[in-house]
Amino acid sequence: MNPKKGYRYYAIVFLFSVFALGLYVGYLALKEGSIDYDLVNSLMLVPLMFTLFLFVFDLIFEKIFPSKAKQGNDQFQIYLDRVGKAITDQCEFGIEDYRRLRGNSSFQKSVEQAYKIIIDGETEEINFLFLDKKFKKNTNEYIALLVVVNEVKEMIENS
């Protein structure tokens, strides 16, 4: 299922198809002068089948051709997992230190900028020297960012 399309979307499609079928049956009733109940009974499955077909088609299409946003998010998640594991392995932080790092928007932005270095390479605006100067030395943010930078350099070398 497309992440932009929730179950509500399919419910609306179903209701719209029921409404369209009702209009069609009403048109046939006016044209012929009476309602053909055999036709109505045979057409009752059309909205359900149409909606199920659309849902299955969206599922299959998303599996075959995943969206670029989803692929980018998957790569970013892999990056975050790897960097987080490196910080856990190399730094001896307590739980409160990790909470501060998670809540520090400047540190989070630096981690995202390090990811941009992997994707786009170093630029004049974002490079390793810029990241190195962002925090005071001997702070938890600086120590963790050094680990992130070393991990990013390793990831760039391996790719």
Backbone hydrogen bonds in HBPLUS format (Angstrom, degrees):
<---DONOR---> <-ACCEPTOR-->    atom                        ^
c    i                          cat <-CA-CA->   ^        H-A-AA   ^      H-
h    n   atom  resd res      DA  || num        DHA   H-A  angle D-A-AA Bond
n    s   type  num  typ     dist DA aas  dist angle  dist       angle   num
A0005-LYS N   A0002-ASN O   2.86 MM   3  5.19 142.7  2.00 109.7 121.3     1
A0009-TYR N   A0006-GLY O   3.13 MM   3  5.48 130.2  2.39 104.1 115.0     2
A0011-ALA N   A0007-TYR O   2.95 MM   4  6.24 146.9  2.06 146.3 156.3     3
A0012-ILE N   A0008-ARG O   2.92 MM   4  6.19 154.2  1.99 150.9 157.3     4
A0013-VAL N   A0009-TYR O   2.94 MM   4  6.26 155.8  2.00 147.5 154.6     5
A0014-PHE N   A0010-TYR O   2.90 MM   4  6.05 155.8  1.96 140.6 147.3     6
A0015-LEU N   A0011-ALA O   2.90 MM   4  6.16 164.9  1.92 149.7 153.4     7
A0016-PHE N   A0012-ILE O   2.85 MM   4  6.00 158.5  1.90 149.7 156.0     8
A0017-SER N   A0013-VAL O   2.93 MM   4  6.12 157.1  1.98 147.8 153.9     9
A0018-VAL N   A0014-PHE O   2.92 MM   4  6.21 151.2  2.00 149.6 158.0    10
A0019-PHE N   A0015-LEU O   2.92 MM   4  6.13 157.9  1.97 146.0 152.2    11
A0020-ALA N   A0016-PHE O   2.84 MM   4  6.10 161.0  1.87 150.9 156.1    12
A0021-LEU N   A0017-SER O   2.89 MM   4  6.00 156.7  1.95 142.4 148.9    13
A0022-GLY N   A0018-VAL O   2.87 MM   4  6.08 151.5  1.95 145.0 153.3    14
A0023-LEU N   A0019-PHE O   2.94 MM   4  6.27 153.1  2.01 149.3 156.4    15
A0024-TYR N   A0020-ALA O   2.97 MM   4  6.25 155.8  2.03 145.9 152.7    16
A0025-VAL N   A0021-LEU O   2.87 MM   4  6.14 163.6  1.90 154.1 157.9    17
A0026-GLY N   A0022-GLY O   2.88 MM   4  6.01 154.2  1.94 144.4 152.3    18
A0027-TYR N   A0023-LEU O   2.81 MM   4  6.06 153.5  1.88 147.5 154.8    19
A0028-LEU N   A0024-TYR O   2.94 MM   4  6.24 162.0  1.97 150.9 155.4    20
A0029-ALA N   A0025-VAL O   2.89 MM   4  6.08 149.4  1.98 143.7 152.5    21
A0030-LEU N   A0026-GLY O   2.96 MM   4  6.23 155.0  2.02 148.7 154.5    22
A0031-LYS N   A0027-TYR O   2.91 MM   4  6.10 157.8  1.96 150.3 157.1    23
A0032-GLU N   A0028-LEU O   2.93 MM   4  5.97 161.0  1.97 148.1 152.5    24
A0033-GLY N   A0029-ALA O   2.78 MM   4  5.41 133.2  2.00 133.9 145.6    25
A0040-VAL N   A0036-ASP O   3.12 MM   4  6.47 158.4  2.17 149.2 155.6    26
A0041-ASN N   A0037-TYR O   2.91 MM   4  6.02 163.1  1.94 146.3 150.6    27
A0042-SER N   A0038-ASP O   3.03 MM   4  6.19 151.5  2.12 139.7 147.6    28
A0043-LEU N   A0039-LEU O   2.96 MM   4  6.14 139.8  2.12 145.1 156.0    29
A0046-VAL N   A0043-LEU O   3.14 MM   3  5.39 152.2  2.22 107.8 116.1    30
A0049-MET N   A0045-LEU O   2.85 MM   4  5.95 169.2  1.86 163.1 166.7    31
A0050-PHE N   A0046-VAL O   2.85 MM   4  5.88 161.7  1.88 154.8 160.2    32
A0051-THR N   A0047-PRO O   2.99 MM   4  6.10 163.3  2.02 146.6 151.0    33
A0052-LEU N   A0048-LEU O   2.94 MM   4  6.12 164.6  1.96 152.2 156.8    34
A0053-PHE N   A0049-MET O   2.84 MM   4  5.93 158.0  1.88 146.6 153.2    35
A0054-LEU N   A0050-PHE O   2.98 MM   4  6.18 158.3  2.03 147.3 152.9    36
A0055-PHE N   A0051-THR O   2.96 MM   4  6.18 158.7  2.01 148.8 154.6    37
A0056-VAL N   A0052-LEU O   2.91 MM   4  6.11 170.3  1.92 155.8 157.9    38
A0057-PHE N   A0053-PHE O   2.87 MM   4  5.94 160.0  1.90 148.0 154.5    39
A0058-ASP N   A0054-LEU O   2.94 MM   4  6.12 158.3  1.99 146.7 152.2    40
A0059-LEU N   A0055-PHE O   2.99 MM   4  6.30 155.1  2.06 147.7 154.7    41
A0060-ILE N   A0056-VAL O   2.93 MM   4  6.17 169.8  1.94 158.2 160.0    42
A0061-PHE N   A0057-PHE O   2.85 MM   4  5.93 164.9  1.87 151.8 156.9    43
A0062-GLU N   A0058-ASP O   2.98 MM   4  6.01 153.0  2.05 142.5 149.2    44
A0063-LYS N   A0059-LEU O   3.09 MM   4  6.35 146.7  2.21 143.9 152.8    45
A0064-ILE N   A0060-ILE O   2.97 MM   4  6.23 158.7  2.02 155.2 160.6    46
A0065-PHE N   A0061-PHE O   2.85 MM   4  5.83 168.0  1.87 150.1 154.3    47
A0071-GLN N   A0067-SER O   3.10 MM   4  6.48 157.3  2.16 148.9 155.2    48
A0072-GLY N   A0068-LYS O   2.85 MM   4  6.05 161.9  1.88 152.0 156.8    49
A0073-ASN N   A0069-ALA O   2.92 MM   4  6.09 155.0  1.98 144.6 151.6    50
A0074-ASP N   A0070-LYS O   2.89 MM   4  6.10 149.6  1.99 144.3 152.8    51
A0075-GLN N   A0071-GLN O   2.97 MM   4  6.26 158.6  2.02 150.2 155.3    52
A0076-PHE N   A0072-GLY O   2.91 MM   4  6.13 157.1  1.96 146.7 153.5    53
A0077-GLN N   A0073-ASN O   2.85 MM   4  6.00 151.2  1.94 143.3 151.3    54
A0078-ILE N   A0074-ASP O   2.95 MM   4  6.23 154.4  2.02 147.3 153.9    55
A0079-TYR N   A0075-GLN O   2.96 MM   4  6.20 157.5  2.01 146.0 152.4    56
A0080-LEU N   A0076-PHE O   2.83 MM   4  6.12 159.3  1.87 149.3 154.8    57
A0081-ASP N   A0077-GLN O   2.89 MM   4  6.10 158.9  1.94 148.7 154.3    58
A0082-ARG N   A0078-ILE O   2.96 MM   4  6.18 161.1  2.00 149.3 154.3    59
A0083-VAL N   A0079-TYR O   2.89 MM   4  6.09 166.6  1.91 156.7 160.4    60
A0084-GLY N   A0080-LEU O   2.80 MM   4  5.81 159.1  1.84 146.2 153.0    61
A0085-LYS N   A0081-ASP O   2.93 MM   4  6.07 154.2  2.00 143.7 150.5    62
A0086-ALA N   A0082-ARG O   2.99 MM   4  6.23 153.0  2.07 142.9 150.5    63
A0087-ILE N   A0083-VAL O   2.90 MM   4  6.19 157.3  1.96 151.5 157.4    64
A0088-THR N   A0084-GLY O   2.97 MM   4  6.16 158.2  2.02 145.3 151.5    65
A0089-ASP N   A0085-LYS O   2.87 MM   4  6.05 156.3  1.92 148.2 154.7    66
A0090-GLN N   A0086-ALA O   2.90 MM   4  5.93 162.1  1.93 150.9 155.4    67
A0091-CYS N   A0087-ILE O   2.93 MM   4  5.48 149.2  2.03 141.7 147.7    68
A0097-ASP N   A0094-GLY O   3.13 MM   3  5.21 121.6  2.49  96.2 110.6    69
A0098-TYR N   A0094-GLY O   3.16 MM   4  6.56 155.1  2.23 151.4 157.4    70
A0099-ARG N   A0095-ILE O   3.02 MM   4  6.35 152.0  2.10 147.5 155.7    71
A0100-ARG N   A0096-GLU O   2.98 MM   4  6.25 154.5  2.05 145.6 151.9    72
A0101-LEU N   A0097-ASP O   2.96 MM   4  6.26 156.4  2.01 147.4 154.0    73
A0102-ARG N   A0098-TYR O   2.89 MM   4  6.09 161.0  1.93 149.4 154.5    74
A0103-GLY N   A0099-ARG O   2.90 MM   4  6.06 148.7  2.00 144.4 153.1    75
A0104-ASN N   A0100-ARG O   2.89 MM   4  5.89 120.6  2.25 140.0 154.1    76
A0104-ASN N   A0101-LEU O   3.31 MM   3  5.13 144.7  2.44  94.0 103.9    77
A0108-GLN N   A0104-ASN O   3.03 MM   4  6.34 162.0  2.06 152.9 158.4    78
A0109-LYS N   A0105-SER O   2.89 MM   4  6.01 154.9  1.96 143.4 150.1    79
A0110-SER N   A0106-SER O   3.01 MM   4  6.23 147.5  2.12 138.1 147.0    80
A0111-VAL N   A0107-PHE O   2.95 MM   4  6.31 149.6  2.05 149.5 157.4    81
A0112-GLU N   A0108-GLN O   3.04 MM   4  6.35 154.2  2.11 145.9 152.7    82
A0113-GLN N   A0109-LYS O   2.85 MM   4  6.11 150.3  1.94 145.3 154.2    83
A0114-ALA N   A0110-SER O   2.91 MM   4  6.14 147.1  2.02 143.1 151.7    84
A0115-TYR N   A0111-VAL O   3.10 MM   4  6.41 145.7  2.22 138.9 148.0    85
A0116-LYS N   A0112-GLU O   2.96 MM   4  6.35 147.4  2.07 143.0 152.2    86
A0117-ILE N   A0113-GLN O   3.05 MM   4  6.39 138.6  2.23 139.7 150.4    87
A0118-ILE N   A0114-ALA O   3.28 MM   4  6.69 144.4  2.41 139.0 147.4    88
A0118-ILE N   A0115-TYR O   3.01 MM   3  5.10 121.0  2.37  96.4 111.1    89
A0119-ILE N   A0115-TYR O   3.06 MM   4  6.44 156.5  2.12 149.7 155.9    90
A0120-ASP N   A0116-LYS O   2.71 MM   4  5.68 168.6  1.72 155.8 158.3    91
A0121-GLY N   A0117-ILE O   2.79 MM   4  4.40 133.4  2.00 114.9 126.0    92
A0123-THR N   A0126-ILE O   2.89 MM   3  5.21 169.8  1.90 153.0 152.2    93
A0131-LEU N   A0127-ASN O   3.12 MM   4  6.48 159.1  2.16 151.8 157.4    94
A0132-ASP N   A0128-PHE O   2.89 MM   4  6.05 148.3  1.99 143.2 152.5    95
A0133-LYS N   A0129-LEU O   3.12 MM   4  6.33 142.6  2.26 144.3 152.2    96
A0134-LYS N   A0131-LEU O   3.30 MM   3  5.25 161.5  2.33 102.2 107.5    97
A0143-ILE N   A0139-THR O   3.03 MM   4  6.34 166.1  2.05 157.1 160.5    98
A0144-ALA N   A0140-ASN O   2.89 MM   4  6.02 166.0  1.91 151.2 155.4    99
A0145-LEU N   A0141-GLU O   2.83 MM   4  5.93 152.5  1.91 144.0 152.5   100
A0146-LEU N   A0142-TYR O   2.93 MM   4  6.16 146.0  2.05 145.6 154.1   101
A0147-VAL N   A0143-ILE O   3.25 MM   4  6.58 152.5  2.33 143.1 149.6   102
A0148-VAL N   A0144-ALA O   2.96 MM   4  6.31 154.5  2.02 145.8 153.3   103
A0149-VAL N   A0145-LEU O   2.81 MM   4  6.03 163.7  1.83 151.6 155.3   104
A0150-ASN N   A0146-LEU O   2.93 MM   4  6.12 162.1  1.96 147.7 152.6   105
A0151-GLU N   A0147-VAL O   2.93 MM   4  6.11 155.2  1.99 147.0 154.2   106
A0152-VAL N   A0148-VAL O   2.83 MM   4  6.08 153.3  1.90 150.7 158.6   107
A0153-LYS N   A0149-VAL O   2.90 MM   4  6.14 160.8  1.93 150.9 156.0   108
A0154-GLU N   A0150-ASN O   3.00 MM   4  6.22 154.5  2.07 142.4 149.4   109
A0155-MET N   A0151-GLU O   2.85 MM   4  6.11 151.9  1.93 144.6 152.9   110
A0156-ILE N   A0152-VAL O   2.86 MM   4  6.11 153.8  1.93 151.6 158.5   111
A0157-GLU N   A0153-LYS O   2.96 MM   4  6.20 157.7  2.01 146.8 152.8   112
A0158-ASN N   A0154-GLU O   2.99 MM   4  6.17 151.2  2.07 145.7 153.2   113
A0159-SER N   A0155-MET O   3.11 MM   4  6.21 125.0  2.42 136.5 149.0   114
A0159-SER N   A0156-ILE O   3.30 MM   3  5.29 142.2  2.46  95.2 105.5   115
